Amino acid sequence: QVQLVESGGGLVQTGGSLRLSCAASGRTFSNYGMGWFRQAPGEEREFVAAIAWTGGPTFYADSVKGRFTISRDNAKNTVYLQMNSLKPEDTAVYSCAARSPGALGSYDSVRPYAYWGQGTHVTVSS
């Protein structure tokens, strides 16, 4: 089992920045690829960014490419999502997820991720 706890969400104005953190506990964090997904009210969950267990490569949704950066610190069992130039359409609950070693499927798909956090709210005001 892997437990994931997100933090860092909040209210920010358009153009502002936030850094989300996802702290992992349980099994060896460094073995897991990690992803961030978001879900806006009334919308389906969508992929935001992912990072391989090695720390690279990284993957991004087109909507956040160039604005968001995913990184991980395996010594701290933490994955981060730096979000810059935020837009109102970025408003959502952001959740981190861990995919088991050897899981099949692309990093932008929900299915390979076995463990999920509860999420943290991000609201971008216009």
N, C-alpha and C positions, 0 to 999 in steps of 0.2 A: 504494500500500500504506500501511496505517496499522498501527503496532505499538502494542500496549496492554500496560501492566504495572500490575497491581494491587498494593496494599500496605495494611497497616493491620489485617489480620485478627489473630485471637488468641482467647484464652480469657477469658471475662468471666462474672461472676455474673448471675443474673436481676436485672433492673432496671438493669443497668449500661449503659454507652455505649461505642461505638466509632466511629471515623471512618475510612472506607475512602477510599483515593485511587486514581485511575487515571491514570497518566501516558501521554500519547500522543506518538508521534513519527511522522514521515513526512510525509504530505500535510497541507494546511492544516486544522488541528484545528477551527477555528471554523466550517468548512463542514458539520460532521457533527453530526447528532443523536446523543445518547449515551444508553445505557441500562445499567441494572444488572439482572442476572438471578441467580438462585441455584438450586442443586441440592443437595438433601439426599440422603443415602445411600438408594438404592432408590427414589428418586422422580424424576419428570421435572423438567426445567428449568422454572422458573417466573419470570415477570416480577416485578420488584420496583419499579423506578422508572425514569423517563426524563425527559430534558430536551431541548428543541428546540435547534437550532444557535444561535438568537438568545439563549438563556439563559432563555427562557420561551416557551410554557407548560411546565409540568411535569405529570407523570402518575405515579400511584402505584397499586399494588395495594391492595385494600381491607384486606388483612391488615397493612399497614404504615402506612397513612394516619394521620397525626397523631403518629407515632413517628419516622419516617424523613424526612430531607430531602435532596434531590439538588440539587447546585449545580455550577457550572463556572466556571473561571477561564481564559478563552481566552488571556490573556497568558502563563499558565504551562502551557498545553496540558494541563490537568488537570481531571478531573471528580471530585467528592466524593460520598460517601454518609454523612451523619451519621445514626447509628443510636442512638436513645435508648430507654429502657424495654425493653430486650431481654428476650426470652422464650426458653425452651428450644426452642420450635418455630422460632425464627429460625436455629438451627444449620444450616449449609450451607456449600458452597463458593460464594462470590460472584464473579461475573465481570462485567466491564464489556464493552460492545460499542458499535461505531460503525456508524451507518447512513449509507449514501452519500447525498449530496445528490440529491433527487428520487426516492428510493426510495419505492415504494408500499407501503401496508400500515400498520396501526396501530402505535403506539409500543409496545404491550404484546405484540406478536407477534414471534417469533424471526426469521421469514423476512426482514424488511427489513434486518437487521443483517449487514453483510458482513465485519466484522472483530471478533475476539474476543481477550480476554486469557486467560491461563492460569488465573486465579482465585486467590482467597485464602480461607483457611479461617477460618470464624467458628464458635466453639463457645460456647454459652451454658449454663452449668451451673445446675442447680436447687438 
